[in-house]
């Protein structure tokens, strides 16, 4: 009896001294903030948890998005035993001991076991293999959490036996809910501009914002959290960055790249990052810019912009700032052409104005039975049958054959495109000797 009392007292003391993020861990799935695509009404993870039919799962998402939170919410909802382990400190011996305890529960009481393995990507192949038999025969249900792409970091056999759930960065409204809960737990209140700064700088990371809030509350002596307390907790000054600033700054960013000024473009990039702008939004704008303003004048620009966007997803901030700066400087210094953008804009406008026509017979699908009798494909000239890989042929509908929507510039690589098109439109008159 005394041992139980001491254990209860130790647990109470631990919770009292635990970080705010740990104290606010949900006790059931109803307490989870965010990730509504997984835990909202009728959504897949909620349905599996509520019916206690959750099979092994992998929770994949950036830091602070609620992977541990979801696992603990499952623990509070299920009748199964729950064990928690970190791949940072655990080894094969710990795995085998956990599996043995799970077998005993299943054999003695018919009770299943859920093992939550944090940082599963840190387990070696041998350590992951040690889990496989118990997962396969249902001895335990594995919930693995990882910030890394499980298609690269988790063994294929283990991954194939698990349902993958992708967690997204928390939305600003979700972050604000966490802040309100944190203030209540700390017995403090906060000015709205202080709350807004915490939301803006969160980067969708719930754990980070609660850690900063905890420091800000301590600086305020657990009374009223003001902007200066949050600035001190974040180690940075607040930047004015409201709705109008968002649009004005991104406009300046785009126009600086379009104007081929790399210093200004990097400055506006830094301004957005310092203000807590969503890096994915910045990357999307760069991908658009690569085709709209650079186009075929530098074909690699789109590849570099897409690579930067991918880096934001796989690396995340702050490291991805390097990838963004790399791409921004390339886009700003690249030769510019908007002719690809004009081509699709003008073509769509022409179609909207009625520039329609039938598909020429020789271009129609001739693969189905009866197509040949309709004349489909008749007269089509296959370009690869010709030495030049090109043959003069009508591709536009009758009545539109003289229309041109793509008019290449003489900037950068697009000059070579223009020259190739000119050669094809004006082929040499002399024929190759027999």
Secondary structure as UniProt FT lines:
FT   HELIX           2..17
FT   HELIX           20..23
FT   HELIX           29..31
FT   HELIX           36..39
FT   TURN            41..42
FT   HELIX           44..50
FT   TURN            51..52
FT   STRAND          57..60
FT   TURN            63..64
FT   HELIX           67..77
FT   STRAND          81..86
FT   TURN            87..89
FT   HELIX           92..109
FT   STRAND          113..118
FT   HELIX           120..122
FT   HELIX           125..136
FT   TURN            137..138
FT   STRAND          141..146
FT   HELIX           150..153
FT   HELIX           156..160
FT   STRAND          163..166
FT   HELIX           172..186
FT   STRAND          189..190
FT   HELIX           192..200
FT   TURN            203..204
FT   HELIX           206..219
FT   TURN            220..222
FT   STRAND          224..225
FT   HELIX           227..234
FT   HELIX           243..258
FT   TURN            259..260
FT   HELIX           262..274
FT   TURN            275..276
FT   HELIX           279..289
FT   HELIX           290..294
FT   HELIX           295..298
FT   HELIX           300..314
FT   TURN            317..319
FT   HELIX           320..333
FT   HELIX           339..352
FT   TURN            353..354
FT   HELIX           361..363
FT   TURN            369..371
FT   HELIX           372..374
FT   TURN            375..379
FT   HELIX           383..385
FT   TURN            387..388
FT   TURN            398..399
FT   TURN            401..402
FT   TURN            412..413
FT   HELIX           414..425
//
